[in-house]
């Protein structure tokens, strides 16, 4: 809904009040200005965003303030209603709406034409609408679907890449020289038979043999195991005596 300013001469005040009441019932903000004092509001109306309705009644074409309103108000916000056939001719487009036969009834042709003009002005004054949330949501879902498709393709291609890797000969690291500590790539190929296996000779042990005479060993007497007998019943019973146990510990 937009703001509306109705301007008319004194002989069209009753019609203007009827329009004001009906437009306010449709949630518009309507003001009424009539007579010579309305000319003081022209400057403010030129820079505002309100729609201006001029009512051309029988006396309006001869009034200087009505002609000034028609001349100074921008055409995209001006709506002219012709209550008489003697309205001032001009090159303005669109022409005034014929209200000669309107009797204050909604739904008439003149009333519908007035509402169409008001809706056109409201659309031209509305700010640019932001991007709809549904479009942003659809874009997000499309991005998720694209990422999911890429993941599915990579998962499906993984077994093929693994199979190709298994068909290639395996490469391992082996030592060319055990003393250098530097290894190199070696291709492991299964031989046709065990006779074709070339076994490298074992390297020499990494220690220096003892030079000189054999060491002299210490002679010891032969080992004789001690004579161990089982404890008697009296010795077993005396081991339960606490006094004797304390003496042995001391």
N, C-alpha and C positions, 0 to 999 in steps of 0.2 A: 504494500500500500504506500501511496505517496501523498505529499502535501498538495493541496489544491487551493488556489486563490480565485474567487469569482469576482469579476468587475462588471458593473452595469450602471445604467442611468437610473434615475428615480422611478421611472415608469415600469421598470422590470425588477423591482426589489422583491415583490411577491413571488415571481417565478424563481428568482435567485434563492430565496429562502427555502422553497420547495426542493430545489436541486441540492441545497446544502444539507437538508434533513435526510434525503435519500442517500446521498453519498457518504454521510457520516454513519448511516446504518450499515454500510459496506466497509467499515473500518478505515475510511479515509479521514485525514485531518484537513478540514475545510475552513477557510476564512472568507468573509464577505466584505467587499469594499465598494462603495457606490458614491456617486456625486463627485463634485469638484475636488474634495479633499483626498480622493483616491490617487490623485496625481502625485502626491508626496511619497507614495510607496513604489513608484516606478523604479527608482535607482536600486532599492533593495531587492525588488523582484527580478531585475536583470541579472543579478549575480547569484540568486538562490537556485535551488533545485526543484522548486514547486512548479506544478503545472498551472497555467493561467487560462481561465475560461472567460472569454468576452461575450457578453450577451448583446446582440444588435437588436434593440427594440426600436419602436417608432421614433423616439427622440434621441437615441444614441448616435446615429450618424452625424448629427449636427453639433455634437459636443466635442470641444477641442481635446479634453482629457482622454476620451475614448479613442480618438485618432492617435494620440501619443502612445497610448498603451499598445495599439495595433502596430505602430511603427517601431517601437523600441524593444519590445519583448522578442527574444529569439524564436524563430519559427518552429524549431523542434520542440518547444515547450508551450506553444500557444494553441488553444482550441477555441474556435469561433462558432457561436450558435446564432443562427438567423431566426429571429422572431418576426421579422418583416421581410418583404421582398426588396425593400429600399436600403439594403446594407451596402456599404462602400465597396466598390469593385477594386480588386488589386490582383497582382500576379502571384499571390500566395498560393501554395499548394500544401495540403489539400484545401478545398474550398470550405466555407462554413456549413455546419450541419443544419438541415432544415428542421426547426422546432416550431413552425407555425401551427401545426395541428397537434402538438403534444399537449396532453391534459394531465400530466403528473402521474402517469402510469408506468410502472416498470415493465420491461419486456417489449415495449413498442420499438418500432424501427429506429426512431431518433435516439431513444435511450441506449439501445444496443450499439449504435454507431458511436455514441459518446464513450461508452465503456471500452470499445475497441481502441479509440484514440488514447484513452488513459492507460490501457495496458501497453500500448506501443511506447508511450513516454516512460513508463515504469521500467520496461526492458532496456531502454537506452540509458537510463540513469543508474541501473544496477551495476555494482562493481563486478569485475571478472571473477567467476567462480573458481575456487581452488580445484585441484585435481581430485576426482572422486575417489573415495576410499576403496570402492570395489575394484577400480582399475589398478590401484596400487597392490591390493590383495591378489588380484589375478596375475600381476607381474611377478609377485613373490612366489606364487604357486608355480608359475612357468619356470622360474629360476630353479626351484627345488626339483621340479621334474627333469630339467636338463641335467642337473648334477646327478640325480639318481640314474638317468640313462647312461651318463658317462661312466659311473661306477659299475653298472651292470655290464657294459661293454668291456671294461678292464677285467672284470671277474671272468667273463666268458673267454677272453683272450689268454688268461693266465695258464690254463692247462695246455694250450697249443704251444706257448713259449716254453713251458716246462718240458714238454715232449721233445721239442727241438733241442733243448739243452741236454737232455738225456742221450739223444742220438749222437751228439758230438763226442769225440774221444776225450776222456778225462785227462786233465793235466795236473800233475802233482809236483812237489818240490823234492828233489833228491840231492844228495851230496856227491859231487864229482870227486872230491878229494877230502878224505876225512881229516887231514891235517890243516887244510886251508880254512875250513869253516864257511865256505861260500858254496851255496847251492844254485841249482839252475832248473829249468823246466824239463820234465821228463814225460814222454807219452807212454802210458801203460798199455801195452798190447799183449793179449794172451797168445802164447806160442802154440804152434800146432802140436808139439810133443814135448816131453820133458827133456829129450836129448838136445833140444835147441836152446836150453837155458844156459846162459853164460854166467857162471857164478864167479864172482871176484874172490881172489884169495884173501884169507883172513890176514889182517895186519898184525905186525909183531907186537907183543905185549909191551906196554909202556912202563917198564921198570928195568933197572940195571941189576944183573945177577951179582951176588956177593963174591968178591975176589979174595983169594988167600986161603989159609988153612981152615979146616972145619972147626967149629967152636967146640970147646970142651964142656961136657955136660956133668952136672953134680951127681955123684952117686948117693943114693938114699937106701936105707934099710927097707926090707920088704914090709908091707903093711899086714898087721895081725889084727883081726877084728876082736873087740872085747867080748868077754863072756857075759851075756845078758840072760838073767833068769826072770821068771814071772814072780810078782809079789805074792807073799802068802796071805792067808785070810786074816791073820792077826795084824799084819802090816797095812792091809787095806782098811781094817776097822779103826786102827789107830790114826789113820790119816783124817778121819772125821772129827778127832778131838780138837777143839778150838785152841786149847792151851798149848798143845804141842805145835799147832800150826803157827802160832805167834812166835814160839821159840825158834822155829826154823827160819821164820822171816827175819828175826833179829840177828 
